[in-house]
C-alpha cells in the first residue's frame, strides 16, 4: 500500500509557461498551438519528466513533478512565488526543451533562487542543450544536463547533491561552473542503442499523485481530465533529415551527440500500451514511425499487441510512406487505429527542399490502404513558412486539401499551420539559413527571451524567408485558415456552428493584429507596451485559440467515461 510521504523531496521538476507571467502580459500569442493538445502557453510538460522521475524512483531518489504552467492557467489567482517559497527539496529541475519556454523557464529559475538561494537548479532539454554555454551564465542556473537521454546523468548529479559531493567532472554531458566561476563542459556520455528502462511509466505518475496528495501538478494539459490522451515512446533520435526540425538525424548528431537512433524493444512498447489501457480508455499516441528501424520491428510490435485486442484508439505516425503489408499487419492486430502524417506541402519542390522525398501519389496510396483497412481518422499536416514556399503556394495547398477530402471522405482531416514562432535552432535550415532561403533574426538565448515579450506573435518569429516576410506569413496563415475551415464545413468534417465560431475567431484575431500594428509599439518599453496593449482587452481564449482550426478537430475518437478508477486504485494500493 502506498502511504503519502512526508520526507523531504530530493528533486522537484518544474514546468514553466512559455511566457511568465502570461496572465499580466496582454500579448497576441497567435495560432501557434491550434494543432497540438496544449494552449499557447504550452502547459504540456515534456515526456522526459516522467522518464526521469521513474528512473530516479528506481534508484530511491524521491522526485516530484509540478506543472506550474497548468496551475497558472487553471487558477488566475494562483500565487507562484508564494507556492515556490513553501517548497522543500534538495534540487530543482526545470525544462527548457521547447525554445518557447526561454522566458518562462528562466523567470521560474530566478524565483526559485530568490527563495531558495542554496538549492541548486538544473536545466535540461533540447534548447537547454543547444544554448548550454549561454544558459549557464544566468545567475539562477547551476547546472545544464545536455542531451536527450539524461536519466543517468541526473541520477549521478543528484547523488552528489544529496551526499554533498562536488566531483562533477565525472558526470557525462554536464555543463557547470566552478567556485571560481569557470564554465566546465563535460564530455557527453555513451548512448545506449536501446530504451528498455521505464520511460513510459504512467503507473508511477498515479503513485506520485497519491504520495504528494496532489493531482493538479501532474496534469499535463488543461483539458486532460476530459481528454486524457497519453503517449508511448518507441525511440529517441530520428532517421529522417527534415530541414526545419531540430530533432532531425543530422541536427541531434551535431548538438546532442546522438549518432544513432535508440529503440525501445517492441515487446516493451506493446506492454506499455497494454498497461495504459488498463487505466485509461482514451487515445494512445505511439511516438515515432514504427518502420524506421525496419518492418520486422513493426511486425513484432503488432504480434505482441494482437492477443490483447486493445479497445483504445491507437494513433500511429508515418514519417515516410509504408508498404501495403504494414497496414495488413496493423489491421489484423489493432481494432481501433488512426494515423497522422506531415507532408509539409502539396508542392513537391517545397516538400523536397524541406527534406521529404515522396510523391503525392505515394501519400495518397498510404491513405487509401489505411482507410480500406478501417482507419478511423487520418490527419494530414501542412506547414506555412517553408523554403521555396510562396503565398500562392500556401493557398494551393488548401486546394489540395479539398481534393483529398473529395477523394477520401471525412475520415481524412487536413490541417495547415504556421512554422511558428521559431525555426528550430540546430535544424539544417537554421544552421544553413542562406542555403535554404531563410534570414534568421535571433541567435542568442537572451534575444529569444526578449522576443517572447513582444506584443504579437508576428514579432516573436525568428525568421523570414526569401519568399515571405513575417507579415505575409501572418496574413496567409489566417487566409488559409479561413479557406480550409469553410471547406471542412462544406464537406461535413465540422459542423456549421463550429465553422462559424472558428471564422469569427479568425476575424477577431486579424482585427487584434491590425490594431497592434497601428499602435507602433516598437519604441516603447515592455511595461509601457503592456499598459498600451491592456486597452485592447486581449484575451488568449478568444484571440489565440481556435484561430486557424477548431481545437477539437485534432482530437481522435474517445468515450466519455475515460478513466478506469478501480484499476487505478488497485495499481496504486496493491502493486
Secondary structure, DSSP 8 states (H G I E B T S, - for coil): ------S-EEEEEEE--SSTTTTT---B--STTTTSSS-TT-----THHHHHHHHHHHTT--EEEEEHHHHHHH-TT--HHHHHHH--EEEEEEE--SGGGHHHHHHHHHHHHHH-TTSEEEEESHHHHHTHHHHTTSTT--EEE-SS--HHHHHHHHHHHHTT---GGGSTTEEEE-TT--EEE-------SB--SSTT-HHHHHHHHHHTT-SGGG--STTTTTS--EEEE-EES-S---TT-TTSHHHHHHHT---S-EE--HHHHHHHHHHHHHHB-S-EEEEEETTTT-HHHHHHHHHHHHTT---S-EEEEESS---HHHHHHHHHH-SSEEEEEEEE-S-HHHHHHTT----HHHHHHHHHHHHHTT-S-EEEEEEES-TT--HHHHHHHHHHHHHHHHHH-TTEEEEEEE--S---TTSHHHHTHHHHTEEE---SHHHHHHHTTSSBGGGT--EEESS--HHHHHHHHHHHHHHHHHHHHHTTSS-HHHHHHHHHHHHHHHHHHHHHHHH--TTS-HHHHHHHHGGGT--HHHHSSSSSS-GGGG-----S--B-HHHHHHHHHH-
